[in-house]
Amino acid sequence: MLYFHKEYYNLKTLKDRKTKSKERMNYDSTIKTNLEIKPINQPDKFILYYVPTNTTIELISEISRLDVVLENLYEDLPGLAQRNFFVDMLSMELQSTNELEGVRSSKEEIVQTTKKMLDQGKGRKIEARFINVIKSYLELKDGNLKPPVDSQDCRKIYDEITADGISKDDTPDGKYFRNDITYIYRNNKEIHRGISEGENTEKIIIDRMNDILDFMDINSNYKLHKLIKIAIAHYYFGYIHPFYDGNGRTGRFISSIYLKENYSWLTAMSLSQGCNKKRNRYLKIFDVTNQISSQGEINFFVDEFLSIILEGQQQILGNLVQKSDLLNVIMEKIKIDDTLKNEDEKIIMSIMAQEYHFNPSTDGIGIVELKDVFDYTDETIRLKLKDLYDRGLVEKIKSRPVKYIVSREYLEK
């Protein structure tokens, strides 16, 4: 099926366009939503509608298939590799959304803060940027977050996700959302206006946000696959533009919460990476759907949005498979290596291998890390590490405190 925005300009007259749009909207299979849009600089309003197609079904099927593949690969990893891969994933996800929103950060900064968050049970006090947002993603991974049910919930998510990236001048001036109009520009051209209604702007935003939440409610009458509903709600959140700044990262995080209800955390956290990798395409699908040429048809946005999730999954899969293969090779070598004196040495070398291949910022392994594994004194662990070092099996990368990694010669021999 040709997307309507592509068919629109092939129709000769305005009457033909309106007739075709009405015909399409009244297909027996068409699903009309409760969500209304008004493109800028023209008087007509349109109800968002979706026409079921095989294209969308195939995308949903592939996303569901890859979700199982990703989860199984992750579950097959040993414990430290799982932890390190999660740190890598979360840091890439946050760095991607920061780049999309123009927030200055480095992946290394996010990696180190995430590690501190994971180790906070060891009595370490944390003072760093992005603590709130990292905490939110940790809760997302563990399945502890529920989708918002009202405007208060949406504002709470916004406050957590944007805690380290919004200037005071851009914080909402209403109870939950903005009170004034906001304009979206690209290349010095106005491309969209967040919905507004004079003194009633926040009230109309609350009403439209309630429309989204009603649409997403599990008990709603809309017979749509969950992924299609997530795509439509993601678009409409961007259309409303409830905040002056931070709409993108808030909308993506809310979409990730919905994704986590039916999919693994790997798929839920693939969204920002896919959006950042296909940044221009991601922004374009909003622009196209906002135009009068779409007449409220949401198919193009749905298919492109699902394609972006799929590409995010594929990117994660490539990363996971490559690291898993490298780890499996070295783990097999360690298992049969007669030069390792005992089981303790094999355990230490296995931990070193996981650290080497899966830690996005290799900090090395030392006494502190191994005390979680062995019930030995610090001195005993220190002697075991020194023996491995003296035999050239590990390399020292730090002295105070002493930290080691598996030697490159051991990996390549």
C-alpha positions as CSV (number, residue, x, y, z in Angstrom):
1,M,0.0,0.0,0.0
2,L,1.3,3.4,-1.0
3,Y,1.5,5.9,2.0
4,F,-1.1,8.6,1.5
5,H,1.4,11.5,1.7
6,K,3.1,10.0,-1.4
7,E,-0.2,9.6,-3.2
8,Y,-1.6,13.0,-2.2
9,Y,0.4,15.1,-4.7
10,N,-0.4,12.7,-7.6
11,L,-4.1,13.5,-7.2
12,K,-5.0,16.5,-9.5
13,T,-7.5,18.5,-7.5
14,L,-8.2,19.2,-3.9
15,K,-11.6,17.5,-4.3
16,D,-9.8,14.3,-5.5
17,R,-7.5,14.5,-2.5
18,K,-10.4,14.9,0.0
19,T,-12.4,12.1,-1.7
20,K,-9.4,9.7,-1.7
21,S,-8.7,10.5,2.0
22,K,-12.3,9.9,3.0
23,E,-12.3,6.6,1.1
24,R,-9.1,5.5,2.8
25,M,-10.3,6.5,6.2
26,N,-13.5,4.5,5.7
27,Y,-11.9,1.2,4.7
28,D,-13.5,-1.7,6.7
29,S,-10.0,-2.4,8.1
30,T,-9.2,1.2,9.1
31,I,-8.8,1.9,12.8
32,K,-9.6,5.4,13.8
33,T,-8.0,6.8,17.0
34,N,-9.2,9.4,19.5
35,L,-6.2,11.6,18.6
36,E,-6.6,14.7,16.6
37,I,-4.0,16.9,14.9
38,K,-4.0,20.2,13.1
39,P,-1.1,20.9,10.7
40,I,0.3,24.4,11.0
41,N,-0.8,27.3,8.7
42,Q,-4.1,25.7,7.6
43,P,-7.6,25.3,9.1
44,D,-8.4,21.6,8.8
45,K,-8.1,19.1,11.7
46,F,-7.6,15.4,11.2
47,I,-8.2,12.3,13.2
48,L,-5.2,9.9,13.3
49,Y,-6.0,6.6,11.6
50,Y,-4.1,3.4,10.8
51,V,-4.7,1.0,7.9
52,P,-3.4,-2.6,8.7
53,T,-0.8,-3.8,6.3
54,N,1.5,-6.8,5.8
55,T,4.5,-4.5,6.0
56,T,3.7,-3.6,9.6
57,I,2.9,-7.2,10.5
58,E,6.3,-8.3,9.1
59,L,8.2,-5.6,11.1
60,I,6.4,-6.7,14.3
61,S,7.2,-10.3,13.7
62,E,10.9,-9.6,13.2
63,I,11.1,-7.4,16.3
64,S,9.5,-10.2,18.3
65,R,11.9,-12.8,16.9
66,L,15.0,-10.7,17.5
67,D,13.8,-9.9,21.1
68,V,13.9,-13.7,21.8
69,V,17.3,-14.1,20.2
70,L,18.8,-11.1,22.2
71,E,17.4,-12.3,25.5
72,N,18.7,-15.9,25.0
73,L,22.1,-14.7,24.1
74,Y,22.3,-12.4,27.1
75,E,21.1,-15.1,29.5
76,D,23.8,-17.4,28.2
77,L,26.5,-15.0,29.3
78,P,28.3,-15.5,32.7
79,G,27.5,-13.1,35.5
80,L,30.2,-10.4,35.1
81,A,29.8,-10.4,31.3
82,Q,26.1,-9.7,31.8
83,R,26.8,-6.9,34.2
84,N,29.3,-5.3,32.0
85,F,27.2,-5.6,28.9
86,F,24.3,-3.9,30.7
87,V,26.6,-1.0,31.7
88,D,27.7,-0.8,28.0
89,M,24.1,-0.8,26.8
90,L,22.9,1.8,29.3
91,S,25.8,4.1,28.6
92,M,25.2,3.9,24.8
93,E,21.5,4.4,25.3
94,L,22.0,7.6,27.5
95,Q,24.8,8.9,25.3
96,S,22.5,8.4,22.2
97,T,19.6,10.3,23.8
98,N,22.0,13.1,25.0
99,E,23.3,13.5,21.5
100,L,19.8,13.6,20.1
101,E,18.9,16.4,22.6
102,G,22.2,18.3,22.4
103,V,23.2,17.5,26.0
104,R,26.9,17.4,26.5
105,S,28.2,14.2,28.0
106,S,30.7,11.4,27.3
107,K,30.1,7.7,27.3
108,E,33.0,7.2,29.8
109,E,31.3,9.6,32.2
110,I,28.1,7.6,32.0
111,V,29.9,4.3,32.3
112,Q,31.7,5.3,35.5
113,T,28.6,6.8,37.1
114,T,26.6,3.6,36.2
115,K,29.2,1.4,37.8
116,K,29.1,3.5,41.0
117,M,25.3,3.2,41.0
118,L,25.6,-0.6,40.7
119,D,28.2,-0.7,43.5
120,Q,26.4,1.7,45.9
121,G,25.5,-1.1,48.2
122,K,29.2,-1.2,49.1
123,G,28.8,2.0,51.0
124,R,30.1,4.4,48.3
125,K,28.6,7.9,48.3
126,I,27.8,9.0,44.7
127,E,28.1,12.6,43.5
128,A,27.9,12.8,39.7
129,R,25.7,13.9,36.8
130,F,22.9,11.7,35.4
131,I,22.3,9.8,38.6
132,N,18.5,10.3,38.3
133,V,18.3,9.1,34.7
134,I,20.6,6.2,35.3
135,K,18.5,5.2,38.3
136,S,15.4,5.3,36.1
137,Y,17.0,3.0,33.5
138,L,18.1,0.6,36.2
139,E,14.5,0.5,37.4
140,L,13.4,0.0,33.7
141,K,15.7,-3.0,33.3
142,D,14.4,-4.6,36.5
143,G,10.8,-4.1,35.4
144,N,10.0,-1.9,38.3
145,L,8.4,1.0,36.3
146,K,4.8,1.2,35.3
147,P,3.5,3.3,32.4
148,P,2.0,6.7,33.4
149,V,-1.6,6.9,34.3
150,D,-2.0,10.6,34.6
151,S,-0.3,14.0,34.0
152,Q,1.4,13.8,37.5
153,D,3.1,10.6,36.5
154,C,4.3,12.1,33.2
155,R,5.7,15.1,35.0
156,K,7.5,12.8,37.5
157,I,9.1,10.9,34.6
158,Y,10.1,14.2,33.0
159,D,11.8,15.5,36.2
160,E,13.8,12.3,36.5
161,I,14.9,12.0,32.9
162,T,15.8,15.7,32.4
163,A,17.4,16.4,35.8
164,D,20.8,17.1,34.4
165,G,20.0,18.5,31.0
166,I,17.4,21.3,31.2
167,S,18.1,24.9,31.9
168,K,16.0,26.7,34.5
169,D,14.6,29.0,31.8
170,D,13.1,26.0,30.0
171,T,11.5,24.2,33.0
172,P,7.6,24.0,32.8
173,D,5.8,27.0,34.2
174,G,2.5,25.1,34.7
175,K,1.6,22.6,37.4
176,Y,2.7,19.8,35.1
177,F,3.4,21.2,31.7
178,R,4.0,24.5,29.9
179,N,1.6,27.4,30.0
180,D,2.7,29.1,26.8
181,I,3.1,28.2,23.1
182,T,6.4,26.7,21.9
183,Y,7.8,26.6,18.4
184,I,10.0,23.9,16.8
185,Y,12.5,25.1,14.2
186,R,14.8,23.3,11.9
187,N,17.3,25.1,9.7
188,N,15.8,28.4,10.8
189,K,12.3,27.3,9.6
190,E,9.3,26.7,11.8
191,I,8.2,23.2,11.3
192,H,5.8,22.7,14.2
193,R,4.0,24.4,17.1
194,G,3.3,22.5,20.3
195,I,-0.5,22.7,20.9
196,S,-1.7,25.8,22.8
197,E,-4.9,27.6,23.6
198,G,-4.0,31.0,25.1
199,E,-4.5,31.0,28.9
200,N,-5.9,27.4,28.7
201,T,-2.7,26.0,27.2
202,E,-1.9,23.7,30.1
203,K,-5.5,22.5,30.4
204,I,-5.6,21.5,26.7
205,I,-2.2,19.8,27.0
206,I,-3.6,17.8,30.0
207,D,-6.7,16.9,28.0
208,R,-4.6,15.7,25.0
209,M,-2.2,13.8,27.3
210,N,-5.2,12.0,28.8
211,D,-6.3,11.1,25.3
212,I,-2.9,9.3,24.8
213,L,-3.2,7.5,28.2
214,D,-6.8,6.4,27.3
215,F,-5.5,5.2,23.9
216,M,-2.8,3.2,25.5
217,D,-4.9,1.7,28.3
218,I,-5.0,-2.0,28.2
219,N,-8.8,-2.0,28.5
220,S,-9.3,0.4,25.6
221,N,-11.4,-0.6,22.6
222,Y,-8.6,-0.2,20.0
223,K,-7.8,-3.6,18.4
224,L,-4.2,-2.8,17.6
225,H,-0.9,-4.6,18.3
226,K,0.9,-3.1,21.3
227,L,3.9,-2.0,19.1
228,I,1.5,-0.1,16.8
229,K,0.0,1.7,19.8
230,I,3.4,2.6,21.2
231,A,4.4,4.1,17.8
232,I,1.2,6.1,17.5
233,A,1.5,7.4,21.1
234,H,5.1,8.3,20.6
235,Y,4.2,10.4,17.6
236,Y,1.3,12.1,19.4
237,F,3.5,12.9,22.5
238,G,5.9,14.7,20.1
239,Y,2.9,16.5,18.4
240,I,1.6,17.8,21.7
241,H,5.1,18.8,22.8
242,P,4.0,19.3,26.4
243,F,7.3,20.8,27.7
244,Y,9.5,23.6,26.5
245,D,12.5,21.3,26.3
246,G,13.2,17.6,27.0
247,N,10.2,16.3,25.0
248,G,12.3,13.9,23.0
249,R,14.1,12.1,25.8
250,T,10.9,12.0,27.9
251,G,8.8,10.6,25.0
252,R,11.4,8.0,24.2
253,F,11.7,6.9,27.8
254,I,7.9,6.6,28.2
255,S,7.9,4.5,25.0
256,S,10.6,2.3,26.5
257,I,8.5,1.7,29.6
258,Y,5.7,0.5,27.3
259,L,8.1,-1.7,25.4
260,K,9.4,-3.3,28.6
261,E,5.9,-4.5,29.4
262,N,6.0,-7.0,26.5
263,Y,9.6,-7.3,25.5
264,S,13.1,-7.6,27.1
265,W,15.0,-4.7,28.5
266,L,17.4,-5.1,25.5
267,T,14.6,-4.2,23.1
268,A,13.3,-1.5,25.4
269,M,16.7,0.1,25.5
270,S,17.3,-0.1,21.8
271,L,15.0,2.8,21.0
272,S,17.4,5.8,21.5
273,Q,20.3,4.0,19.9
274,G,18.2,3.4,16.8
275,C,16.8,6.9,16.8
276,N,20.3,8.4,17.1
277,K,21.8,6.1,14.4
278,K,18.9,7.2,12.0
279,R,18.6,10.7,13.4
280,N,17.5,12.5,10.2
281,R,15.1,9.7,9.4
282,Y,13.6,9.8,12.9
283,L,13.0,13.6,12.7
284,K,11.6,13.3,9.2
285,I,8.8,10.9,10.1
286,F,7.4,13.5,12.6
287,D,7.6,16.2,9.9
288,V,5.8,14.1,7.3
289,T,3.0,13.0,9.6
290,N,2.5,16.6,10.7
291,Q,1.8,17.7,7.1
292,I,-1.6,18.1,5.5
293,S,-0.5,15.6,2.8
294,S,-0.8,12.8,5.4
295,Q,-4.4,13.7,6.2
296,G,-4.1,12.0,9.6
297,E,-2.8,8.7,8.2
298,I,-0.2,7.3,10.7
299,N,1.1,4.3,8.7
300,F,4.3,5.9,7.5
301,F,5.2,6.9,11.1
302,V,4.3,3.5,12.5
303,D,6.4,1.5,9.9
304,E,9.4,3.8,10.1
305,F,9.3,3.9,13.9
306,L,9.2,0.1,14.1
307,S,12.1,0.0,11.5
308,I,14.1,2.2,13.8
309,I,13.5,-0.2,16.8
310,L,14.5,-3.1,14.6
311,E,17.7,-1.4,13.6
312,G,18.5,-0.7,17.2
313,Q,18.0,-4.4,18.0
314,Q,20.3,-5.4,15.1
315,Q,23.0,-3.0,16.3
316,I,22.8,-4.6,19.8
317,L,22.8,-8.1,18.3
318,G,26.0,-7.5,16.3
319,N,27.7,-6.1,19.4
320,L,26.5,-9.0,21.6
321,V,27.4,-11.8,19.1
322,Q,30.9,-10.4,18.5
323,K,31.7,-10.1,22.1
324,S,30.1,-13.5,23.0
325,D,32.1,-15.3,20.3
326,L,35.4,-13.8,21.5
327,L,34.6,-14.7,25.1
328,N,33.6,-18.2,24.2
329,V,37.0,-18.8,22.5
330,I,39.0,-17.7,25.5
331,M,36.8,-19.5,28.0
332,E,37.3,-22.7,26.1
333,K,41.0,-22.1,26.2
334,I,41.0,-21.5,29.9
335,K,39.0,-24.7,30.6
336,I,41.6,-26.9,29.0
337,D,44.8,-24.9,29.8
338,D,47.2,-27.2,31.7
339,T,49.5,-24.2,32.5
340,L,46.9,-23.0,35.0
341,K,47.8,-24.6,38.3
342,N,44.3,-25.0,39.9
343,E,40.6,-24.1,39.7
344,D,41.2,-20.8,41.4
345,E,43.5,-19.7,38.6
346,K,40.9,-20.7,36.0
347,I,38.2,-18.8,37.8
348,I,40.5,-15.7,38.0
349,M,41.4,-15.9,34.3
350,S,37.7,-16.4,33.4
351,I,36.8,-13.2,35.3
352,M,39.7,-11.4,33.6
353,A,38.3,-12.6,30.2
354,Q,34.8,-11.3,30.9
355,E,36.3,-8.0,32.0
356,Y,38.4,-7.7,28.9
357,H,35.7,-8.4,26.3
358,F,32.6,-6.9,28.0
359,N,33.7,-4.0,30.1
360,P,33.2,-0.8,28.0
361,S,35.9,0.9,30.0
362,T,38.3,-1.8,31.2
363,D,39.2,-0.9,34.8
364,G,40.9,-4.1,35.5
365,I,40.5,-6.8,38.2
366,G,42.0,-6.5,41.7
367,I,41.5,-7.6,45.2
368,V,38.2,-5.8,45.7
369,E,36.6,-7.6,42.7
370,L,37.9,-11.0,43.6
371,K,36.8,-10.8,47.3
372,D,33.3,-11.1,46.0
373,V,34.3,-14.5,44.5
374,F,36.8,-16.0,47.0
375,D,36.6,-16.3,50.7
376,Y,40.3,-15.5,51.0
377,T,42.3,-12.8,52.8
378,D,43.6,-9.8,50.8
379,E,47.1,-11.1,51.0
380,T,46.2,-14.5,49.6
381,I,44.4,-12.9,46.6
382,R,47.3,-10.5,46.1
383,L,49.8,-13.5,45.9
384,K,47.6,-15.3,43.4
385,L,47.4,-12.3,41.2
386,K,51.2,-11.7,41.4
387,D,51.9,-15.3,40.5
388,L,49.8,-14.9,37.3
389,Y,51.5,-11.7,36.6
390,D,55.0,-13.2,37.0
391,R,54.1,-15.9,34.6
392,G,52.9,-13.4,31.9
393,L,49.3,-14.4,32.0
394,V,48.0,-11.0,33.2
395,E,49.2,-7.5,32.7
396,K,49.2,-4.7,35.4
397,I,47.3,-1.6,34.3
398,K,47.2,0.2,37.7
399,S,49.3,0.3,40.8
400,R,47.2,2.0,43.6
401,P,45.1,-0.1,44.0
402,V,46.7,-2.7,41.9
403,K,44.6,-3.8,38.9
404,Y,45.2,-6.4,36.2
405,I,43.8,-7.5,32.9
406,V,44.4,-10.7,30.9
407,S,47.5,-10.3,28.8
408,R,47.3,-9.8,25.1
409,E,49.8,-12.5,24.6
410,Y,47.6,-15.0,26.4
411,L,44.6,-14.0,24.3
412,E,46.4,-14.3,21.0
413,K,48.6,-17.3,21.6
